[in-house]
């Protein structure tokens, strides 16, 4: 007891410190927890990216519709492929050029536009919308497309053309990881925009 009192600082050090075994065990537990948590974090990030891209695309289409109504003239949402990326912009002046003053976004990375052949069957969506016979795919690899609204806010075949009879679709997903799921941005002839989500198995559900 007297010896411990004499070397009080040494005694406290022995009581409060970590042994090599304790340190190794702590690091092992930390490594296990990290190993289990990383896939969850990565999957959450991928889901966030998918939702963010789908939400931005839906917002671009809604802005296009609003622009057509506000300007009382047809306005198109243009979609052009640029290498591995896609440029999407609201062509407010109708010159088919993405001007600096026009709303635009780049779709790239792990959440990008996909062709219909790369996503699960959308028969559920077509059946829900009652459009099994008039379903059309808007974006295909290597193509440039546009969705045009007239001054009434409905989707037309072209500026000054009739109201379309098709439903336009934009698919978003990770081409390198089908387990991430998919998103579908639907544009109805009436001009309404819907966002659908699907698991890798293809269980489509409307989210907005």
Backbone as a printed PyTorch tensor [residue, N CA C, xyz], in Angstrom:
tensor([[[  0.8410,  -1.2060,   0.0000],
         [  0.0000,   0.0000,   0.0000],
         [  0.8710,   1.2500,   0.0000]],

        [[  1.9280,   1.2090,   0.8830],
         [  2.8350,   2.3370,   0.9350],
         [  3.5980,   2.4830,  -0.3730]],

        [[  3.9250,   1.3150,  -0.9540],
         [  4.6660,   1.3550,  -2.2170],
         [  3.8250,   1.9790,  -3.3200]],

        [[  2.5060,   1.6390,  -3.3410],
         [  1.6040,   2.2040,  -4.3390],
         [  1.4460,   3.6980,  -4.1330]],

        [[  1.4160,   4.1020,  -2.8430],
         [  1.2910,   5.5230,  -2.5650],
         [  2.5420,   6.2640,  -3.0020]],

        [[  3.6770,   5.5840,  -2.8460],
         [  4.9300,   6.2080,  -3.2250],
         [  5.0340,   6.4000,  -4.7210]],

        [[  4.5070,   5.4020,  -5.4520],
         [  4.5540,   5.4740,  -6.9140],
         [  3.1350,   5.6120,  -7.4650]],

        [[  2.4170,   6.6200,  -6.9580],
         [  0.9970,   6.8070,  -7.3070],
         [  0.7970,   6.9920,  -8.8010]],

        [[  1.6640,   7.7700,  -9.4240],
         [  1.4990,   8.0340, -10.8570],
         [  1.6520,   6.7570, -11.6660]],

        [[  2.5610,   5.8760, -11.2410],
         [  2.7690,   4.6200, -11.9510],
         [  1.5800,   3.6960, -11.7830]],

        [[  1.0160,   3.6700, -10.5910],
         [ -0.1590,   2.8320, -10.3210],
         [ -1.3340,   3.2710, -11.1570]],

        [[ -1.5760,   4.5930, -11.2340],
         [ -2.6900,   5.1040, -12.0250],
         [ -2.4880,   4.7660, -13.5040]],

        [[ -1.2320,   4.8410, -13.9420],
         [ -0.9560,   4.5620, -15.3380],
         [ -1.3070,   3.1210, -15.6940]],

        [[ -0.9690,   2.1910, -14.7820],
         [ -1.2570,   0.7860, -15.0360],
         [ -2.7580,   0.5140, -15.0370]],

        [[ -3.4960,   1.1840, -14.2130],
         [ -4.9380,   0.9660, -14.1180],
         [ -5.6810,   1.5580, -15.3170]],

        [[ -5.2770,   2.7270, -15.7990],
         [ -6.0160,   3.4520, -16.8260],
         [ -5.5600,   3.1400, -18.2520]],

        [[ -4.4800,   2.4540, -18.4540],
         [ -3.9640,   2.1890, -19.7810],
         [ -4.6230,   0.9780, -20.4330]],

        [[ -4.2290,   0.6960, -21.7040],
         [ -4.7270,  -0.4590, -22.4520],
         [ -3.5860,  -1.4340, -22.6620]],

        [[ -3.9130,  -2.6880, -22.4990],
         [ -2.9190,  -3.7060, -22.8050],
         [ -2.9290,  -3.9640, -24.3070]],

        [[ -1.9150,  -4.6450, -24.7930],
         [ -1.8280,  -4.9560, -26.2140],
         [ -2.9920,  -5.8310, -26.6620]],

        [[ -3.4040,  -6.7530, -25.8180],
         [ -4.5310,  -7.6400, -26.1390],
         [ -5.8220,  -6.8370, -26.2680]],

        [[ -6.0460,  -5.9160, -25.3470],
         [ -7.2560,  -5.0860, -25.3930],
         [ -7.2710,  -4.2170, -26.6490]],

        [[ -6.1200,  -3.6830, -27.0060],
         [ -6.0330,  -2.8430, -28.1950],
         [ -6.3230,  -3.6540, -29.4560]],

        [[ -5.7760,  -4.8620, -29.5440],
         [ -6.0080,  -5.7140, -30.7090],
         [ -7.4800,  -6.0990, -30.8150]],

        [[ -8.0960,  -6.4380, -29.6750],
         [ -9.5130,  -6.7990, -29.6760],
         [-10.3870,  -5.6160, -30.0950]],

        [[-10.0490,  -4.4300, -29.6220],
         [-10.8180,  -3.2320, -29.9850],
         [-10.7280,  -2.9660, -31.4840]],

        [[ -9.5330,  -3.0940, -32.0260],
         [ -9.3530,  -2.8840, -33.4610],
         [-10.0960,  -3.9450, -34.2690]],

        [[-10.1260,  -5.1640, -33.7790],
         [-10.8440,  -6.2400, -34.4730],
         [-12.3390,  -5.9650, -34.5060]],

        [[-12.8850,  -5.5240, -33.3790],
         [-14.3130,  -5.1950, -33.3160],
         [-14.6310,  -4.0260, -34.2490]],

        [[-13.7620,  -3.0120, -34.2440],
         [-13.9560,  -1.8560, -35.1140],
         [-13.9190,  -2.2590, -36.5820]],

        [[-13.0200,  -3.1600, -36.9320],
         [-12.8960,  -3.6300, -38.3110],
         [-14.1480,  -4.3930, -38.7400]],

        [[-14.6900,  -5.2080, -37.8530],
         [-15.9040,  -5.9730, -38.1610],
         [-17.0870,  -5.0340, -38.3790]],

        [[-17.2250,  -4.0570, -37.4810],
         [-18.3270,  -3.1020, -37.6050],
         [-18.2150,  -2.3150, -38.9090]],

        [[-16.9940,  -1.8970, -39.2440],
         [-16.7780,  -1.1460, -40.4820],
         [-17.1030,  -1.9890, -41.7100]],

        [[-16.6980,  -3.2410, -41.6770],
         [-16.9630,  -4.1450, -42.8030],
         [-18.4590,  -4.3250, -43.0290]],

        [[-19.2050,  -4.4000, -41.9360],
         [-20.6530,  -4.5630, -42.0520],
         [-21.3450,  -3.2680, -42.4750]],

        [[-20.7870,  -2.1370, -42.0690],
         [-21.4530,  -0.8530, -42.3140],
         [-21.2030,  -0.2990, -43.7070]],

        [[-20.0340,  -0.5750, -44.2860],
         [-19.6790,   0.0150, -45.5790],
         [-20.6850,  -0.3190, -46.6760]],

        [[-21.1010,  -1.5850, -46.8590],
         [-22.0880,  -1.8730, -47.9130],
         [-23.4030,  -1.1340, -47.7160]],

        [[-23.8150,  -0.9690, -46.4700],
         [-25.0580,  -0.2480, -46.1900],
         [-24.9270,   1.2100, -46.5800]],

        [[-23.7860,   1.8080, -46.2450],
         [-23.5460,   3.2180, -46.5810],
         [-23.4890,   3.4070, -48.0950]],

        [[-22.7880,   2.4990, -48.7880],
         [-22.6730,   2.5870, -50.2450],
         [-24.0360,   2.4650, -50.8940]],

        [[-24.8490,   1.5120, -50.4370],
         [-26.1820,   1.3210, -51.0040],
         [-27.0640,   2.5430, -50.7460]],

        [[-26.9520,   3.1320, -49.5730],
         [-27.7280,   4.3350, -49.2550],
         [-27.3180,   5.4920, -50.1600]],

        [[-26.0180,   5.6090, -50.4220],
         [-25.5220,   6.6680, -51.3030],
         [-26.0420,   6.4690, -52.7230]],

        [[-26.0450,   5.2410, -53.2000],
         [-26.5360,   4.9590, -54.5440],
         [-28.0250,   5.2720, -54.6580]],

        [[-28.7830,   4.9240, -53.6220],
         [-30.2150,   5.2270, -53.6180],
         [-30.4440,   6.7300, -53.6390]],

        [[-29.6460,   7.4470, -52.8600],
         [-29.7610,   8.9090, -52.8390],
         [-29.4640,   9.5000, -54.2140]],

        [[-28.4230,   8.9910, -54.8740],
         [-28.0570,   9.5040, -56.1990],
         [-29.1660,   9.2320, -57.2180]],

        [[-29.7490,   8.0400, -57.1720],
         [-30.8450,   7.7100, -58.0760],
         [-32.0310,   8.6380, -57.8550]],

        [[-32.4060,   8.8050, -56.5850],
         [-33.5460,   9.6670, -56.2760],
         [-33.2800,  11.1130, -56.6730]],

        [[-32.0500,  11.5650, -56.4450],
         [-31.7020,  12.9430, -56.7780],
         [-31.7660,  13.1770, -58.2830]],

        [[-31.2070,  12.2460, -59.0790],
         [-31.2310,  12.3910, -60.5350],
         [-32.6490,  12.3670, -61.0640]],

        [[-33.4550,  11.4320, -60.5610],
         [-34.8550,  11.3340, -60.9960],
         [-35.6240,  12.5990, -60.6380]],

        [[-35.3870,  13.1240, -59.4380],
         [-36.0820,  14.3360, -59.0010],
         [-35.6900,  15.5350, -59.8630]],

        [[-34.4110,  15.6420, -60.1990],
         [-33.9500,  16.7580, -61.0390],
         [-34.5370,  16.6750, -62.4440]],

        [[-34.5900,  15.4670, -63.0130],
         [-35.1690,  15.3020, -64.3470],
         [-36.6480,  15.6650, -64.3450]],

        [[-37.3620,  15.2130, -63.3230],
         [-38.7820,  15.5570, -63.2100],
         [-38.9440,  17.0690, -63.0830]],

        [[-38.0250,  17.6920, -62.3330],
         [-38.0840,  19.1400, -62.1740],
         [-37.8390,  19.8750, -63.4820]],

        [[-36.9280,  19.3650, -64.3110],
         [-36.6630,  19.9800, -65.6110],
         [-37.8990,  19.9170, -66.5070]],

        [[-38.5810,  18.7870, -66.4900],
         [-39.7830,  18.6430, -67.3120],
         [-40.8920,  19.5720, -66.8270]],

        [[-41.0490,  19.6710, -65.5250],
         [-42.0740,  20.5580, -64.9780],
         [-41.7600,  22.0180, -65.2990]],

        [[-40.4760,  22.3580, -65.2490],
         [-40.0850,  23.7310, -65.5830],
         [-40.3460,  24.0170, -67.0500]],

        [[-40.1170,  23.0160, -67.9070],
         [-40.3930,  23.1820, -69.3350],
         [-41.8700,  23.4740, -69.5540]],

        [[-42.7100,  22.7220, -68.8960],
         [-44.1620,  22.9250, -69.0200],
         [-44.5510,  24.3180, -68.5380]],

        [[-43.9970,  24.7120, -67.3950],
         [-44.2910,  26.0370, -66.8550],
         [-43.8280,  27.1240, -67.8150]],

        [[-42.6410,  26.9170, -68.4340],
         [-42.1230,  27.9050, -69.3750],
         [-43.0180,  28.0600, -70.5920]],

        [[-43.5710,  26.9460, -71.0890],
         [-44.4600,  27.0060, -72.2460],
         [-45.7390,  27.7780, -71.9220]],

        [[-46.2750,  27.5240, -70.7410],
         [-47.5060,  28.2220, -70.3400],
         [-47.2240,  29.6990, -70.1060]],

        [[-46.1090,  29.9920, -69.4440],
         [-45.7780,  31.3890, -69.1170],
         [-45.4830,  32.2040, -70.3580]],

        [[-44.7520,  31.6050, -71.3070],
         [-44.3870,  32.3330, -72.5270],
         [-45.4670,  32.2530, -73.6040]],

        [[-46.4770,  31.4050, -73.3440],
         [-47.5730,  31.2180, -74.3090],
         [-47.0460,  30.7760, -75.6660]],

        [[-46.0800,  29.8670, -75.6330],
         [-45.4820,  29.3430, -76.8660],
         [-44.8860,  27.9770, -76.5780]],

        [[-44.7880,  27.0920, -77.5720],
         [-44.1990,  25.7700, -77.3370],
         [-42.7570,  25.8560, -76.8400]],

        [[-42.4290,  25.0150, -75.8610],
         [-41.0810,  24.9460, -75.3090],
         [-40.7030,  23.4690, -75.1720]],

        [[-39.4780,  23.1440, -75.5130],
         [-39.0140,  21.7530, -75.4780],
         [-37.9800,  21.5310, -74.3850]],

        [[-38.0370,  20.3340, -73.8170],
         [-36.9650,  19.8590, -72.9460],
         [-36.0810,  18.9800, -73.8250]],

        [[-34.8590,  19.4050, -74.0670],
         [-33.9560,  18.7110, -74.9730],
         [-33.0560,  17.7360, -74.2100]],

        [[-32.8180,  16.5840, -74.8240],
         [-31.9730,  15.5530, -74.2160],
         [-30.9570,  15.1120, -75.2580]],

        [[-29.6850,  15.4000, -75.0220],
         [-28.6490,  15.0960, -76.0040],
         [-27.5160,  14.3190, -75.3500]],

        [[-27.0550,  13.2830, -76.0170],
         [-25.9480,  12.4940, -75.5050],
         [-24.6280,  13.1490, -75.8510]],

        [[-23.7440,  13.2290, -74.8630],
         [-22.4100,  13.7930, -75.0500],
         [-21.3900,  12.8000, -74.5170]],

        [[-20.9390,  11.9200, -75.3780],
         [-20.0360,  10.8620, -74.9300],
         [-20.7600,   9.9010, -74.0060]],

        [[-20.2260,   9.7520, -72.8040],
         [-20.8480,   8.8730, -71.8210],
         [-21.8970,   9.6000, -70.9830]],

        [[-22.0310,  10.8980, -71.1920],
         [-22.9510,  11.7070, -70.4020],
         [-24.1630,  12.1270, -71.2300]],

        [[-25.1470,  12.7120, -70.5320],
         [-26.3380,  13.2630, -71.1800],
         [-26.5270,  14.6950, -70.7230]],

        [[-26.7820,  15.5770, -71.6750],
         [-27.0960,  16.9710, -71.3690],
         [-28.5950,  17.1690, -71.5170]],

        [[-29.2260,  17.6730, -70.4710],
         [-30.6690,  17.9340, -70.4800],
         [-30.8650,  19.4230, -70.2120]],

        [[-31.6280,  20.1040, -71.0810],
         [-31.8630,  21.5230, -70.8490],
         [-33.2460,  21.9390, -71.3420]],

        [[-33.7110,  23.0630, -70.7990],
         [-34.9970,  23.6420, -71.1930],
         [-34.7220,  24.6640, -72.2870]],

        [[-35.1540,  24.3710, -73.4990],
         [-34.8620,  25.2130, -74.6630],
         [-35.8990,  26.3490, -74.7560]],

        [[-35.7330,  27.3350, -73.9040],
         [-36.7220,  28.4080, -73.7950],
         [-36.8500,  29.2430, -75.0730]],

        [[-35.7440,  29.4190, -75.8100],
         [-35.8060,  30.2540, -77.0200],
         [-35.9600,  29.4290, -78.3040]],

        [[-36.0120,  28.1150, -78.1810],
         [-36.2920,  27.2730, -79.3330],
         [-35.1880,  27.1660, -80.3630]],

        [[-33.9320,  27.4400, -79.9710],
         [-32.8450,  27.3780, -80.9530],
         [-32.0770,  26.0490, -80.9110]],

        [[-32.5440,  25.1040, -80.0830],
         [-31.9300,  23.7730, -79.9600],
         [-30.4880,  23.8210, -79.4750]],

        [[-30.1310,  24.9010, -78.7950],
         [-28.7920,  25.0600, -78.2330],
         [-28.9310,  25.3160, -76.7340]],

        [[-28.0690,  24.6730, -75.9490],
         [-28.1000,  24.8640, -74.5000],
         [-27.4070,  26.1720, -74.1430]],

        [[-28.1770,  27.2470, -74.1250],
         [-27.6270,  28.5570, -73.7940],
         [-27.3670,  28.6740, -72.2960]],

        [[-26.4250,  29.5300, -71.9400],
         [-26.0190,  29.6800, -70.5370],
         [-27.1570,  30.1400, -69.6440]],

        [[-28.1210,  30.8530, -70.2190],
         [-29.2200,  31.3970, -69.4180],
         [-30.3690,  30.3990, -69.2500]],

        [[-30.2690,  29.2340, -69.8760],
         [-31.3490,  28.2490, -69.8020],
         [-31.0390,  27.1720, -68.7600]],

        [[-32.0550,  26.7080, -68.0170],
         [-31.8430,  25.6510, -67.0280],
         [-31.3040,  24.3900, -67.7050]],

        [[-30.2770,  23.7930, -67.1330],
         [-29.7020,  22.5910, -67.7100],
         [-29.0350,  21.7410, -66.6390]],

        [[-28.8370,  20.4660, -66.9560],
         [-28.1850,  19.5430, -66.0360],
         [-27.4380,  18.4810, -66.8340]],

        [[-26.4040,  17.9290, -66.2040],
         [-25.6400,  16.8330, -66.7860],
         [-26.0060,  15.5540, -66.0410]],

        [[-26.3930,  14.5310, -66.7840],
         [-26.6850,  13.2290, -66.1850],
         [-25.4950,  12.3340, -66.4830]],

        [[-24.7940,  11.9150, -65.4460],
         [-23.5790,  11.1360, -65.6480],
         [-23.2990,  10.2910, -64.4240]],

        [[-22.1920,   9.5830, -64.4780],
         [-21.7660,   8.7900, -63.3340],
         [-22.5600,   7.5100, -63.1690]],

        [[-22.7360,   7.1030, -61.9180],
         [-23.3890,   5.8340, -61.6260],
         [-24.8920,   5.8860, -61.8280]],

        [[-25.4770,   7.0770, -61.8380],
         [-26.9140,   7.2270, -62.0690],
         [-27.1000,   7.9430, -63.4020]],

        [[-27.3870,   7.1890, -64.4350],
         [-27.4730,   7.7700, -65.7690],
         [-28.7120,   7.2620, -66.4910]],

        [[-28.9750,   7.8160, -67.6730],
         [-30.1240,   7.3940, -68.4620],
         [-29.8570,   6.0360, -69.0980]],

        [[-30.8870,   5.2080, -69.1170],
         [-30.7690,   3.8480, -69.6340],
         [-31.8000,   3.5890, -70.7240]],

        [[-31.5000,   2.6880, -71.6460],
         [-32.5000,   2.2760, -72.6390],
         [-33.5060,   1.3220, -72.0080]],

        [[-34.6310,   1.1350, -72.6730],
         [-35.6800,   0.2600, -72.1470],
         [-35.1890,  -1.1670, -71.9670]],

        [[-34.2440,  -1.5790, -72.7930],
         [-33.7510,  -2.9510, -72.7290],
         [-32.9220,  -3.2300, -71.4800]],

        [[-32.5140,  -2.1790, -70.7650],
         [-31.6680,  -2.3530, -69.5880],
         [-32.4320,  -2.3400, -68.2690]],

        [[-33.7470,  -2.1870, -68.3350],
         [-34.5470,  -2.1220, -67.1160],
         [-35.5710,  -3.2500, -67.1070]],

        [[-36.0970,  -3.5780, -65.9200],
         [-37.1220,  -4.6200, -65.8480],
         [-38.3710,  -4.2200, -66.6210]],

        [[-39.1940,  -5.1800, -66.9270],
         [-40.4330,  -4.9230, -67.6560],
         [-41.2870,  -3.8760, -66.9370]],

        [[-41.8060,  -2.9420, -67.7360],
         [-42.6510,  -1.8790, -67.1650],
         [-44.1320,  -2.1330, -67.4460]],

        [[-44.4740,  -3.4000, -67.6150],
         [-45.8710,  -3.7460, -67.8840],
         [-46.7870,  -3.2700, -66.7660]],

        [[-46.2670,  -3.2640, -65.5350],
         [-47.0690,  -2.8070, -64.4010],
         [-47.4380,  -1.3390, -64.5540]],

        [[-46.4730,  -0.5280, -64.9790],
         [-46.7380,   0.9020, -65.1670],
         [-47.7420,   1.0950, -66.2960]],

        [[-47.5060,   0.4090, -67.4050],
         [-48.3930,   0.5440, -68.5590],
         [-49.8090,   0.1440, -68.1980]],

        [[-49.9440,  -0.9450, -67.4290],
         [-51.2650,  -1.4110, -67.0370],
         [-51.9470,  -0.4090, -66.1080]],

        [[-51.1680,   0.1430, -65.1770],
         [-51.7180,   1.1210, -64.2240],
         [-52.2020,   2.3730, -64.9410]],

        [[-51.4410,   2.8030, -65.9460],
         [-51.7940,   4.0130, -66.6840],
         [-52.7870,   3.7360, -67.8050]],

        [[-53.0900,   2.4560, -68.0440],
         [-54.0070,   2.1060, -69.1220],
         [-53.4330,   2.4220, -70.4750]],

        [[-52.1220,   2.2280, -70.6190],
         [-51.4540,   2.6330, -71.8640],
         [-50.5900,   1.5140, -72.4310]],

        [[-51.0150,   0.2860, -72.2660],
         [-50.1970,  -0.8400, -72.7070],
         [-49.9160,  -0.7980, -74.2030]],

        [[-50.8310,  -0.2570, -74.9860],
         [-50.6480,  -0.2800, -76.4380],
         [-49.9690,   0.9700, -76.9810]],

        [[-49.7690,   1.9920, -76.1510],
         [-49.1960,   3.2400, -76.6710],
         [-47.9530,   3.6700, -75.9080]],

        [[-47.3120,   2.7320, -75.2440],
         [-46.1180,   3.0400, -74.4620],
         [-44.9380,   3.2900, -75.3910]],

        [[-44.1760,   4.3340, -75.1620],
         [-43.0170,   4.6210, -76.0070],
         [-41.8150,   4.9320, -75.1450]],

        [[-40.6260,   4.5980, -75.6290],
         [-39.3910,   4.8970, -74.9240],
         [-38.8020,   6.1800, -75.5140]],

        [[-38.5100,   7.1320, -74.6660],
         [-38.0030,   8.4100, -75.1490],
         [-36.5050,   8.3590, -75.4190]],

        [[-35.7350,   7.7720, -74.5120],
         [-34.2840,   7.8240, -74.6180],
         [-33.7300,   6.4570, -75.0050]],

        [[-32.9590,   6.4210, -76.0410],
         [-32.2390,   5.2280, -76.4690],
         [-30.7640,   5.5920, -76.5960]],

        [[-29.8520,   4.6580, -76.4090],
         [-28.4150,   4.9970, -76.4870],
         [-28.0490,   5.6390, -77.8190]],

        [[-27.2490,   6.6750, -77.7430],
         [-26.7440,   7.3100, -78.9520],
         [-27.7390,   8.2030, -79.6560]],

        [[-28.8350,   8.5540, -78.9940],
         [-29.8410,   9.3770, -79.6620],
         [-30.0610,  10.6820, -78.9110]],

        [[-30.6160,  11.6520, -79.6150],
         [-31.0280,  12.9150, -79.0100],
         [-32.5380,  13.0230, -79.1420]],

        [[-33.1880,  13.4070, -78.0670],
         [-34.6340,  13.4480, -78.0420],
         [-35.1110,  14.7660, -77.4480]],

        [[-36.3950,  14.9990, -77.5480],
         [-36.9850,  16.1860, -76.9240],
         [-38.4250,  15.8840, -76.5560]],

        [[-38.8820,  16.5680, -75.5290],
         [-40.2760,  16.4970, -75.0990],
         [-40.8090,  17.9190, -75.1590]],

        [[-41.8150,  18.1470, -75.9920],
         [-42.2980,  19.4990, -76.2530],
         [-43.6810,  19.7290, -75.6400]],

        [[-43.8040,  20.8450, -74.9440],
         [-45.0890,  21.2780, -74.3830],
         [-45.5830,  22.4810, -75.1890]],

        [[-46.8940,  22.5590, -75.3890],
         [-47.4250,  23.7660, -76.0250],
         [-47.9340,  24.7160, -74.9530]],

        [[-48.5200,  25.8300, -75.3730],
         [-48.9200,  26.8760, -74.4410],
         [-50.0160,  26.4410, -73.4650]],

        [[-50.6580,  25.3130, -73.7470],
         [-51.6570,  24.7800, -72.8220],
         [-51.0400,  23.8910, -71.7440]],

        [[-49.7840,  23.5480, -71.9310],
         [-49.1140,  22.6910, -70.9700],
         [-49.2460,  21.2150, -71.2790]],

        [[-49.7300,  20.8520, -72.4630],
         [-49.8380,  19.4500, -72.8610],
         [-48.6470,  19.0940, -73.7410]],

        [[-48.3600,  17.8010, -73.8480],
         [-47.2240,  17.3500, -74.6580],
         [-47.6720,  17.1710, -76.0970]],

        [[-46.9150,  17.7660, -77.0290],
         [-47.2410,  17.6820, -78.4530],
         [-46.1250,  16.9670, -79.1930]],

        [[-46.4330,  16.4970, -80.3910],
         [-45.4470,  15.7680, -81.1860],
         [-44.2990,  16.6590, -81.6280]],

        [[-44.5870,  17.9390, -81.8210],
         [-43.5810,  18.9340, -82.2050],
         [-44.2080,  20.3080, -82.0170]],

        [[-43.4000,  21.3590, -82.1100],
         [-43.9330,  22.7080, -81.9710],
         [-45.0060,  22.9530, -83.0310]],

        [[-46.2090,  23.2560, -82.6060],
         [-47.3150,  23.4700, -83.5210],
         [-48.0250,  22.1930, -83.9340]],

        [[-47.5250,  21.0270, -83.4620],
         [-48.1200,  19.7450, -83.8220],
         [-49.2450,  19.3480, -82.8880]],

        [[-49.8800,  18.1980, -83.1670],
         [-50.9870,  17.7350, -82.3280],
         [-50.4970,  17.1620, -81.0070]],

        [[-51.4380,  16.9660, -80.0900],
         [-51.1060,  16.3530, -78.8000],
         [-50.6500,  14.9160, -79.0390]],

        [[-49.5700,  14.5070, -78.3900],
         [-49.0410,  13.1670, -78.5800],
         [-49.9960,  12.1120, -78.0270]],

        [[-49.9470,  10.9450, -78.6080],
         [-50.7590,   9.8220, -78.1060],
         [-49.8990,   8.8550, -77.3070]],

        [[-48.6180,   9.1740, -77.1700],
         [-47.6970,   8.3020, -76.4510],
         [-47.3760,   8.8340, -75.0590]],

        [[-46.8300,   7.9440, -74.2530],
         [-46.3280,   8.3080, -72.9310],
         [-44.8110,   8.2590, -72.9980]],

        [[-44.1710,   9.3750, -72.7180],
         [-42.7100,   9.4450, -72.7840],
         [-42.0870,   8.9640, -71.4790]],

        [[-40.9650,   8.2630, -71.6020],
         [-40.3160,   7.6630, -70.4270],
         [-38.8180,   7.9390, -70.4310]],

        [[-38.3010,   8.3100, -69.2820],
         [-36.8590,   8.4120, -69.0660],
         [-36.4980,   7.4360, -67.9540]],

        [[-35.5430,   6.5470, -68.2250],
         [-35.1070,   5.5820, -67.2170],
         [-33.7800,   6.0200, -66.6190]],

        [[-33.6510,   5.8350, -65.3020],
         [-32.4110,   6.1540, -64.6090],
         [-31.9710,   4.9250, -63.8180]],

        [[-30.6860,   4.6050, -63.9120],
         [-30.1510,   3.4760, -63.1620],
         [-28.6510,   3.4290, -63.2640]],

        [[-28.0670,   2.4620, -62.5960],
         [-26.6230,   2.2590, -62.6490],
         [-26.3320,   1.1110, -63.6080]],

        [[-25.7530,   1.3890, -64.7750],
         [-25.5270,   0.3300, -65.7600],
         [-24.5600,  -0.7450, -65.2930]],

        [[-23.7430,  -0.4270, -64.2800],
         [-22.7540,  -1.3860, -63.7800],
         [-23.2090,  -2.1230, -62.5330]],

        [[-24.3720,  -1.7540, -62.0100],
         [-24.8640,  -2.3900, -60.7870],
         [-26.3880,  -2.4510, -60.8110]],

        [[-26.9600,  -3.4830, -61.4210],
         [-28.4170,  -3.5950, -61.4940],
         [-29.0800,  -3.7520, -60.1330]],

        [[-28.2960,  -4.1090, -59.1240],
         [-28.8680,  -4.2790, -57.7840],
         [-29.2240,  -2.9450, -57.1310]],

        [[-28.8350,  -1.8450, -57.7650],
         [-29.1450,  -0.5260, -57.2040],
         [-30.6090,  -0.1500, -57.3870]],

        [[-31.2960,  -0.8200, -58.3180],
         [-32.6840,  -0.4550, -58.5950],
         [-32.7840,   0.5370, -59.7310]],

        [[-33.9840,   0.9740, -60.0090],
         [-34.2280,   1.8480, -61.1620],
         [-35.2710,   2.9100, -60.8240]],

        [[-35.2620,   3.9810, -61.6400],
         [-36.2780,   5.0150, -61.5610],
         [-36.8130,   5.2740, -62.9650]],

        [[-38.0860,   5.5910, -63.0630],
         [-38.7070,   5.9290, -64.3480],
         [-39.4190,   7.2570, -64.1930]],

        [[-39.0910,   8.2100, -65.0680],
         [-39.7670,   9.5080, -65.0780],
         [-40.7530,   9.4790, -66.2390]],

        [[-42.0270,   9.5120, -65.9000],
         [-43.1010,   9.3650, -66.8800],
         [-43.7040,  10.7350, -67.2050]],

        [[-43.8660,  11.0220, -68.4940],
         [-44.5340,  12.2500, -68.9260],
         [-45.8040,  11.8670, -69.6820]],

        [[-46.9480,  12.1910, -69.1260],
         [-48.2300,  11.8760, -69.7460],
         [-48.5730,  12.8970, -70.8270]],

        [[-49.4400,  12.5360, -71.7770],
         [-49.8460,  13.5000, -72.8050],
         [-50.4450,  14.7820, -72.2200]],

        [[-51.0500,  14.6600, -71.0470],
         [-51.6280,  15.8390, -70.4070],
         [-50.5750,  16.8040, -69.8890]],

        [[-49.3270,  16.3440, -69.8420],
         [-48.2450,  17.1800, -69.3350],
         [-47.8210,  16.8270, -67.9220]],

        [[-48.6190,  16.0100, -67.2400],
         [-48.2800,  15.6110, -65.8750],
         [-47.0240,  14.7490, -65.8650]],

        [[-46.2370,  14.8900, -64.8040],
         [-44.9870,  14.1380, -64.6650],
         [-45.0730,  13.2520, -63.4320]],

        [[-44.7020,  11.9960, -63.5930],
         [-44.7010,  11.0400, -62.4930],
         [-43.3170,  10.4160, -62.3600]],

        [[-42.9750,  10.0240, -61.1310],
         [-41.7240,   9.3130, -60.8800],
         [-42.0590,   7.9580, -60.2730]],

        [[-41.5040,   6.9020, -60.8750],
         [-41.7120,   5.5370, -60.4060],
         [-40.3740,   4.9430, -59.9880]],

        [[-40.4290,   4.0200, -59.0340],
         [-39.2260,   3.3420, -58.5650],
         [-39.4100,   1.8440, -58.6770]],

        [[-38.2980,   1.1390, -58.8860],
         [-38.3570,  -0.3160, -59.0050],
         [-37.1410,  -0.9460, -58.3530]],

        [[-37.3610,  -2.0860, -57.7320],
         [-36.2700,  -2.8920, -57.2020],
         [-35.6170,  -3.6300, -58.3710]],

        [[-34.4810,  -4.2780, -58.1560],
         [-33.8660,  -5.0480, -59.2420],
         [-34.8050,  -6.1080, -59.8220]],

        [[-35.7600,  -6.5700, -59.0110],
         [-36.7060,  -7.5850, -59.4790],
         [-37.7720,  -6.9890, -60.3700]],

        [[-37.8810,  -5.6710, -60.3930],
         [-38.8410,  -5.0230, -61.2860],
         [-40.1920,  -4.7320, -60.6990]],

        [[-40.2680,  -4.5860, -59.3860],
         [-41.5450,  -4.2560, -58.7380],
         [-41.7340,  -2.7430, -58.7550]],

        [[-42.3770,  -2.2490, -59.7980],
         [-42.5220,  -0.8040, -59.9930],
         [-43.5990,  -0.2390, -59.0740]],

        [[-43.2870,   0.9100, -58.4590],
         [-44.2390,   1.6310, -57.6020],
         [-44.0850,   3.1180, -57.8430]],

        [[-45.1980,   3.8130, -57.8690],
         [-45.1450,   5.2600, -58.0590],
         [-44.7690,   5.9240, -56.7440]],

        [[-43.8420,   6.9020, -56.8200],
         [-43.4120,   7.6150, -55.6250],
         [-43.8050,   9.0840, -55.6490]],

        [[-44.1090,   9.6080, -56.8410],
         [-44.5800,  11.0090, -56.9180],
         [-45.2630,  11.2400, -58.2480]]])
